[in-house]
């Protein structure tokens, strides 16, 4: 494990357009020093390579943070859905709070999503609706318009897919109040 961060390593890691002359002076100072040429090469090389190590470290941290974010979003979905089930069980529509405005119940809904089903891709491709594959976005754009409607509607249809959304509770924050100083959980429980 590396425990020392050398001056030139800091210099290269913080280099920007405004510090080019200063960076050049640092290179000159290293090359003009009375150290052995192999030590100069290692010093410069390892300092520059430290940027790659920092980038790799940041990439790993970003990946971990993205996984944590995904996990927290999934946990929140589970909590809100489970809370809604309990609200239904107790017949609660709204629960007012002191630190927060309220917790409200939203019933289960469905969201409709339009999906294009192509029956004859070759005809649509020959009519100009393609990238390297069929351009579904362009077909959807012209599906209901007068332009190309005949050929599009003859060779494709629209399907509406209903995606069920479970019932959830919603935490409503109080407006205009500093919510950073909430009542402690011990006082509530």
N, C-alpha and C positions, 0 to 999 in steps of 0.2 A: 504494500500500500504506500502510495506516494504521500509524503507529509510536508514537502517543501515546494513552494511556488516561487520560481525564480523571477527576477526583474524582467528579463526579456520575454518570458512566458506571459507575464501580465501585460506587457507592451503589445505583443501580437494579438492577444485575446481582446484587447480594447481598441485595436486599430480602427480608424475611420478616415474619411476623406480629409478631415482637418488635421490629422496627426501624421500625415505621410512624411513630412520633412523630419519630424522628431523620430519616426520609425527608421528613416534612412540614417540619421545620426547614430541611433542605437546599433544598427548593422555595422556602421563604420567603426564604432568603438569596440565592438567584438572583434572585427577583422584586424584592427590595429593593435589589439592587446598582445602581450608577450606570451600568451598561452599557446600550447601545441595546436597545430592545425586540426588534429582529430578531435580535440576537446572543443574547438570552435565549431566544427561541423556538428558534433553531437549537441552542443548547447543550442545552436540555431535550429537544427532538425527536430530535436525533442520539444523545443518551445513551440514550433509551428505545428507539430503533430498533436500537441496538447489541445489544439482547437478541435481536432477530430474526436479526441476523447471526451471533451466537454459536450460536443454535439451528440455523440452516442449516449452519454449519460442523460442529457436532456430528452432525447428520443425515448429512452427507457422510462423516465419519469412521466413524460407525456402519455405514454402507453398505459402506465399504471394509473394515472389520473383519469384517463378515458374509461378504463375498466371500472374504476371506483365510481365515476359519474354514472355509467350504465347500470351498475349495481344499485346505486342510490335511487335512480329513477324507477327501477323495477321494484325496489322496496316501497317507494312512495305509492306506486300503483296498487300494490298488494294491501298496504295500510288503508288507502282511501276506499278500495273496494270492500275490504273486510269491515271497515267502519260503516259503510253504507248498509251492509247486511245486518249489522247490529242495530243501526238506526231503524231499519224496517222492522226488525224483531220487536223493538220497543215502541214503535209507532211515532218516532221523532222526525219532524220535518226540519226543525231549526233549534239550535242550542246557542243561547246568547252567552257571551263571556265578558270578563272584566278586562283582561289583557288584550284579547282579540275581540273583534266586533261580534262574530258569530261563526258557527259551523252549520252549514246548510246541507240538505240532502238533495241530490239531483238523481232523478230516476234513470233507469236504463233507457238508452236510445240506440238508434242505428244511424250509421253514416253511409250515404250512397256514394259509390264510386263508379264512374263510367269506364267501361272497358270496350275497346274496339275489337271486333271479331272479323277478320278478313277471310272472305270466301275464295277470292281469286286474286292472289298476290301479283301474278304476272301482268294482268290487265292494268292494275293500279301502278305497277312499276313502269310499264310502257306509257302510262299517262303522265309520268313525271313525279310520282309520289314515292321517292326513294332517296336513301342516302346510299349506303352499301346494302342496306336492308330496307324494308318498307318504312316510310316516314309516317309513323302512326300519329305523331303530333300534327303534322300538316294535314293529314286526312281528317282528324278530329276538328281542326280549324275550319276546313271547308265542308264538313259533313252537312251542316244545316244551311249553308249559303247557296246562292244560285250558281256560283262558279263551280263547275265540275260535279255538282250534286248528283246528276243522273248516273254518271259512271261510278261514283263513290258509293251511293246508296244501292246500286245494283250489285256491287261486289263486296259489300261489307254491311254489318249491322252493329248497332250499339247495344250493349248489355249493361244493365244497372246491377251492380253487386252491392248488397247490403252487408255492412260490417257491423256486427253488434258491439255496442260499447256498454260495459257493465255499469251499474249504478255506483256512484261515488259520493263521498262527502267532500265538502269544499271548505277550506279554512279562509275566512274573510278577515283580513287585517283591518285594524282600526285606522281610520284616516286622521292625519294631523296630530297624531300622538307619537311620541318617541317609543317605539316598540323594542328598543334595545334593552330597556330596563323592565323586563317582564317579571311577574311574580314567580318566585322559585317553585319548582315542582313539589317540594316538601310542603309548602304552604297550601297548595292546591289539594294534594293527596292526603 
